Amino acid sequence: MKQIYRITVLVLAMAVSFSSIAKCEEEEVLQTLNAIKTHVETGVSPETLARLLDDAKAQIDILEQDDIGDDCFRKAVTNCYYWYNLARRSRETMVANQVQRDKYDREAIFGDVDMRPTYEKMVANYEQLIRHVHEALQSKWEYGNAALQVAHECLEAKDK
């Protein structure tokens, strides 16, 4: 009888321990995603954003690999990461387009006079690309923020 009691206590302790580990892993992912949200709102360097997204990806991979947390939470944080990472890549594209636009702008001013109309057209084209990416960028952050809110709600519902 004492043996059954010990095994029961051990199983319960392991369940509580696993639950604590899962909760810790989930909260760690939320902290990282919240940090991304905060840094984007206050201004973040591309390097810091890339590091935070890499951290979030590694944490989400652990959740999925070890099947930690419920599906609602895992799907929400995966979705949040997807949109934040897409926004990062869009931002990188926008910067690359700005570099190209500036290159053609310099060529239009200092380059071959016969090519000036072509360079000016390229500047206008890159301006359109930059404007389009900039407009789309905000919605990607908003989708990521909405998914982050869902992740919070999933975790709160699980705690009830």
C-alpha positions in Angstrom: 0.0 0.0 0.0 2.9 2.4 0.8 4.4 1.5 -2.5 1.2 2.6 -4.4 1.1 5.8 -2.4 4.7 6.6 -3.3 4.1 5.9 -6.9 0.9 8.1 -6.9 2.8 10.9 -5.2 5.7 10.6 -7.7 3.3 10.6 -10.7 1.5 13.7 -9.4 4.8 15.4 -8.7 5.9 14.7 -12.3 2.6 16.0 -13.7 2.9 19.2 -11.7 6.5 19.5 -12.7 5.7 19.0 -16.4 2.9 21.5 -16.1 5.3 24.0 -14.5 7.8 23.4 -17.3 5.1 23.9 -19.9 3.9 27.1 -18.3 7.5 28.4 -18.1 8.1 27.6 -21.8 4.8 29.2 -22.8 5.5 32.3 -20.7 9.1 32.6 -22.2 7.7 32.6 -25.7 5.1 35.2 -24.8 7.9 37.4 -23.2 9.9 37.2 -26.3 7.0 38.0 -28.6 5.9 40.8 -26.3 9.5 42.2 -26.4 9.3 42.1 -30.2 6.0 44.0 -30.2 7.4 46.6 -27.7 10.6 47.1 -29.6 8.8 47.6 -32.9 6.5 50.2 -31.3 9.5 52.1 -29.8 11.9 51.6 -32.7 14.2 48.6 -33.0 17.4 48.0 -34.9 17.3 45.3 -37.6 19.9 43.3 -35.7 17.9 43.3 -32.5 14.7 42.4 -34.3 16.5 39.5 -36.1 17.9 38.2 -32.7 14.5 38.4 -31.0 12.8 36.6 -33.9 15.5 33.9 -33.9 14.9 33.5 -30.1 11.2 33.3 -30.6 11.6 30.7 -33.4 13.8 28.5 -31.3 11.3 28.7 -28.4 8.3 27.9 -30.6 10.2 25.0 -32.1 10.7 23.6 -28.6 7.0 23.9 -27.9 6.1 22.1 -31.1 8.8 19.5 -30.8 8.0 18.6 -27.2 4.2 19.1 -27.8 4.1 21.6 -24.9 1.0 23.6 -24.3 -2.3 23.3 -26.0 -3.0 23.6 -29.8 -4.7 27.0 -29.4 -1.6 28.5 -27.8 0.9 26.9 -30.2 -1.0 27.9 -33.3 -1.3 31.5 -32.0 2.4 31.9 -31.3 3.3 30.3 -34.6 1.0 32.6 -36.4 2.4 35.6 -34.5 5.9 34.6 -35.4 4.9 34.2 -39.0 3.5 37.7 -39.3 6.4 39.3 -37.4 9.0 37.5 -39.5 7.1 38.4 -42.7 7.1 42.1 -41.5 10.9 41.9 -40.9 11.5 40.5 -44.3 9.3 43.2 -45.9 11.2 45.8 -44.0 14.5 44.4 -45.3 13.0 44.5 -48.8 12.0 48.1 -48.3 15.5 49.1 -47.2 17.0 47.3 -50.2 14.6 49.2 -52.5 15.6 52.5 -50.9 19.2 51.7 -51.6 18.4 51.0 -55.2 16.3 54.1 -55.5 19.1 56.2 -54.1 21.6 54.6 -56.5 19.4 55.5 -59.5 18.8 58.9 -58.1 22.6 59.6 -58.0 22.9 58.3 -61.5 20.1 60.6 -62.7 22.0 63.6 -61.2 25.6 62.7 -61.9 25.5 60.0 -64.6 25.2 59.9 -68.3 22.9 62.7 -69.5 21.4 60.5 -72.2 20.3 58.0 -69.5 18.8 60.5 -67.2 15.1 59.8 -68.3 15.7 56.0 -67.7 17.3 56.7 -64.3 14.4 59.0 -63.3 11.9 56.3 -64.3 13.8 53.8 -62.2 13.6 56.2 -59.2 9.9 56.6 -59.7 9.4 52.8 -59.9 11.4 52.2 -56.7 9.4 54.9 -55.0 6.3 53.0 -55.8 7.7 49.8 -54.5 8.8 51.5 -51.3 5.4 53.0 -50.8 3.7 49.7 -51.4 5.9 47.8 -49.0 5.5 50.5 -46.3 1.7 50.4 -46.6 1.7 46.6 -46.3 4.2 46.6 -43.5 1.8 48.0 -40.9 -0.8 45.4 -41.5 1.7 42.6 -41.0 2.6 44.0 -37.6 -1.1 44.3 -36.8 -1.8 40.7 -37.7 1.1 39.6 -35.6 -0.1 41.7 -32.7 -3.6 40.2 -33.1 -2.2 36.6 -33.0 -0.2 37.6 -29.9 -3.4 38.7 -28.2 -5.0 35.3 -29.1 -2.0 33.5 -27.6 -2.5 35.5 -24.3 -6.2 34.6 -24.4 -5.5 30.9 -25.0 -3.1 30.8 -22.0 -5.6 32.6 -19.8 -8.4 30.2 -20.8 -6.2 27.3 -20.0 -5.4 28.7 -16.5 -9.1 28.9 -15.7 
